[in-house]
Structure formats: structure tokens, C-alpha cells
Amino acid sequence: MSKLTKKDKIHIFEEWTLENKRGTYLSKKYGIRREKVNYLINLIK
């Protein structure tokens, strides 16, 4: 699992909300587990 920068986290949230990308796509794109993507989204909301 790679460490995400603040900029990466912001991009993930923007892609999730504005572009309707989902956890599986984002996890493959950023090299992290889907659960971590969901965790980040829940933290930001």
C-alpha cells in the first residue's frame, strides 16, 4: 500500500464526488485498497 499525499486525497475525493468514479477504479488508479478509498471518503464527508 502506498502513502498518499494531500493532493492525492483531494483528487480522490473530487473524482468520487464530481466524476462519479467508484472505489474499485480509484483503488487501481492510486494503488491502494478499496477499503482505504471508502475510509477517506467517509472521513472527508
C-alpha positions in Angstrom: 0.0 0.0 0.0 1.4 3.4 -0.9 1.3 6.6 1.1 -1.0 9.2 -0.4 -0.2 12.9 -0.4 -2.7 15.5 0.5 -3.1 16.3 -3.2 -3.8 12.6 -4.0 -6.5 12.6 -1.3 -8.1 15.7 -2.7 -8.1 14.2 -6.2 -9.7 11.0 -4.9 -12.5 13.0 -3.3 -13.1 15.1 -6.4 -13.2 12.1 -8.7 -15.5 10.3 -6.3 -18.0 13.2 -6.0 -17.7 15.2 -9.2 -16.9 12.5 -11.8 -18.8 9.6 -10.0 -15.7 7.3 -10.0 -16.0 4.5 -7.6 -13.7 2.7 -5.2 -12.6 -0.1 -7.5 -11.4 2.3 -10.2 -9.8 4.7 -7.8 -8.0 1.9 -5.9 -6.5 0.6 -9.1 -5.5 4.1 -10.2 -3.8 5.1 -6.9 -2.5 1.6 -6.0 -4.4 1.4 -2.7 -7.1 -0.9 -1.3 -10.8 -0.1 -2.0 -11.5 0.0 1.8 -8.9 2.8 2.1 -10.7 4.8 -0.6 -14.0 4.3 1.2 -12.4 5.3 4.5 -11.0 8.5 3.0 -14.4 9.5 1.5 -16.1 8.9 4.9 -13.6 11.0 6.7 -14.0 13.9 4.4 -17.8 13.8 4.2 
